[in-house]
């Protein structure tokens, strides 16, 4: 529970900015976009007041914001930026360059729907569009997790065996703009947790070429090496988390609640809390909840272990892959189960698009429907929309 | 700042190794070699995608003897902003030392796709020297027109000749309030070298626009590169001037310009302009050259350096 003497009331965005300040970043690039903007506003205030010693560069686009981060990172700086939705889409090209050039950039992604129609509210379409960009992707459920995960992200990104960019995702508005008490660490404790590691950098006295092009003779090997490194980053994460000074804030790949439930629900982000409340308070004790904190590299082994005995597995996607056999999270879960030889009754649920936050009533109805499907037994795939008000399905 | 008046005044440090894969007679690589011989160390070079990037950085080789980074096509100025600001921050924290930043970009990466990032970096006032080697089209992808392609020139996307004028990039950067904007040609190597040094001595974003004849894309014999550059200047097509804090100086006055046809007839991209049926295009080309030169004279008179 919170120690009300030391906890501070913070929104997700406040918590992000505070964590970044304590992480002693050297470089911040920024471009405004709702609902992320407050993060960089706060950071500009920290820089202006002298609380944070960093260069704050307000670029003319998100594309340039990430490009500047790549330059800063290759120059040896600890670099941060944040964005949402269209901003992340505009960065798309450079997302791949940042991971390919092994830049340990940390970015807060305040998840928001993608246009059209234009919508400023929360869903995961933005980050799922960047799924294959080779970044480590972490999902926070509340402002407290945003704080803890961002600090751990810098250590993970800069680990010599990793050197990959990290995105820390928080749901637009529901997490980014909701205030909760947040326990913070002492500045000195964070500083000690984030030592400066040497890595190759741009330097006249030790010249190196960054961003060479590779022909078919070499390109393939680069990409496979990158994939191996990203997969290995999952192991490094455990080590990085184990050293984190706040034991309750340590980043675990998956977070389990009511493990004995026969119906496993898998979800990421802010709606986790609503489901936890429903299971706990409304006595849906036959449901277990698995909140994924790490999406990339995907923690297949941990996830399969957690759900392999379940009567049914519900996967909650807050985005869609139009035309695909399954939506992004469900697709990853199904593949993980297949690889492990586990055949289950799988229920794919799409929820919350464009900020349609599930209410307790909606969750309750969904749970009832899921129970019915689970009772029917069998090993099949069902698809549901939660909160969809249109015809059919 | 040490003036360059003879070859031995150059630092003598080659930044670009021989053995790169540029075409014979490539004007861009001649210009880059001159720039790096003149540039005051320590510095870091940023390049966007383009001919220079492709001829110099084929993994596992590199032609760069100086630190060099390429990220993408449209963002060299943004990457350079990040490098420059990061080094400033690291120096303040005792975690590094400041080094100068030089962007070397083609005209596509400057006039067109990189224009927004360029404008942003100049508006923010980063300490960097942005050099555009201008070969007047997308040569790397096979000679497509850019905003730097002059009126009438044929390219693979203007098969009957470009219908629009060349974008006046230097005036746009002067309008950004840059402390130093200049043009140069590889045949005037001392002028070019001194402009690199002068630009580097300024605080803030500076710009150097270098004419870089391209034998492949302009269709001339590869031994003529320097001659073509010289003719571009001596016909007043590519004026050599500098603008310091909005004040103009023409560094290479051309009191008796050579006939424009002398420049055009060396290059097959302009062959059709010399045909009688295209006399009106040739006339428009000449008027463009004359009006720009007269404008420059007026600026140099009204705001002399």
Contacts between the chains, C-beta under 8 A, distances in Angstrom:
chain1	res1	chain2	res2	distance
A	26	B	86	6.1
A	26	B	89	4.2
A	26	B	90	5.9
A	26	B	93	6.7
A	26	B	95	7.3
A	27	B	82	6.7
A	27	B	85	6.1
A	27	B	86	4.8
A	27	B	89	5.8
A	29	B	82	6.8
A	53	B	89	7.1
A	53	B	92	6.4
A	53	B	93	6.0
A	54	B	89	5.7
A	55	B	85	3.9
A	55	B	86	6.7
A	55	B	88	5.8
A	55	B	89	4.3
A	57	B	81	6.0
A	57	B	82	7.1
A	57	B	85	5.2
A	57	B	124	6.8
A	58	B	124	7.4
A	59	B	78	6.3
A	59	B	81	7.2
A	59	B	120	5.9
A	59	B	124	7.9
A	60	B	116	6.1
A	60	B	117	7.2
A	60	B	119	7.0
A	60	B	120	3.3
A	60	B	123	7.3
A	61	B	116	6.5
A	61	B	117	7.8
A	61	B	120	7.3
A	63	B	74	7.2
A	63	B	75	6.4
A	63	B	78	7.4
A	63	B	117	7.7
A	64	B	75	6.1
A	64	B	77	7.9
A	64	B	78	3.6
A	64	B	81	7.5
A	64	B	116	7.5
A	64	B	117	5.1
A	64	B	120	5.8
A	65	B	78	7.9
A	67	B	71	5.9
A	67	B	72	7.0
A	67	B	75	3.8
A	67	B	78	3.8
A	67	B	79	5.1
A	67	B	82	6.8
A	67	B	117	7.0
A	68	B	78	5.0
A	68	B	79	6.7
A	68	B	81	5.0
A	68	B	82	3.3
A	68	B	85	7.3
A	69	B	82	6.1
A	70	B	71	5.4
A	70	B	79	6.1
A	70	B	82	6.6
A	71	B	46	7.0
A	71	B	69	7.0
A	71	B	71	7.2
A	71	B	78	7.2
A	71	B	79	3.8
A	71	B	80	6.4
A	71	B	81	6.8
A	71	B	82	2.9
A	71	B	83	4.1
A	71	B	84	8.0
A	71	B	86	6.9
A	72	B	82	3.9
A	72	B	83	6.7
A	72	B	85	6.5
A	72	B	86	3.6
A	73	B	82	7.7
A	73	B	86	7.7
A	74	B	69	5.7
A	74	B	83	7.0
A	75	B	44	7.5
A	75	B	82	7.1
A	75	B	83	4.6
A	75	B	86	4.0
A	75	B	87	5.4
A	75	B	90	7.2
A	75	B	96	7.5
A	76	B	86	6.9
A	76	B	87	8.0
A	76	B	90	5.9
A	76	B	95	7.1
A	76	B	96	5.6
A	77	B	86	3.6
A	77	B	87	8.0
A	77	B	89	6.0
A	77	B	90	5.9
A	79	B	82	7.3
A	79	B	86	7.0
A	93	B	72	5.9
A	94	B	71	7.0
A	94	B	72	6.4
A	94	B	75	7.1
A	97	B	71	5.4
A	97	B	72	6.0
A	101	B	71	7.5
A	196	B	95	6.8
A	201	B	96	7.9
A	202	B	44	4.8
A	202	B	67	4.5
A	202	B	69	6.1
A	202	B	83	6.3
A	202	B	99	7.8
A	203	B	42	8.0
A	203	B	44	7.8
A	203	B	67	5.9
A	203	B	99	7.3
A	204	B	41	5.8
A	204	B	42	3.3
A	204	B	43	6.1
A	204	B	44	6.6
A	204	B	66	6.4
A	204	B	67	5.8
A	204	B	99	5.3
A	205	B	42	6.6
A	206	B	67	7.8
A	207	B	64	6.8
A	207	B	65	6.1
A	207	B	66	5.2
A	207	B	67	4.6
A	207	B	68	7.5
A	208	B	67	6.1
A	209	B	57	5.8
A	209	B	62	3.9
A	209	B	64	5.1
A	209	B	67	7.9
A	209	B	68	5.2
A	209	B	69	7.8
A	210	B	67	7.9
A	210	B	68	7.0
A	210	B	69	4.2
A	210	B	70	7.3
A	211	B	53	8.0
A	211	B	57	7.1
A	211	B	68	7.9
A	211	B	69	5.3
A	211	B	70	3.6
A	211	B	71	5.7
A	212	B	57	4.1
A	212	B	58	6.9
A	212	B	59	4.2
A	212	B	60	7.9
A	212	B	62	6.3
A	212	B	70	7.4
A	213	B	53	7.2
A	213	B	54	6.7
A	213	B	57	6.0
A	213	B	58	6.2
A	213	B	59	6.5
A	213	B	70	7.9
A	214	B	58	8.0
A	214	B	59	4.4
A	215	B	58	6.8
A	215	B	59	7.5
A	218	B	59	5.4
A	218	B	60	7.0
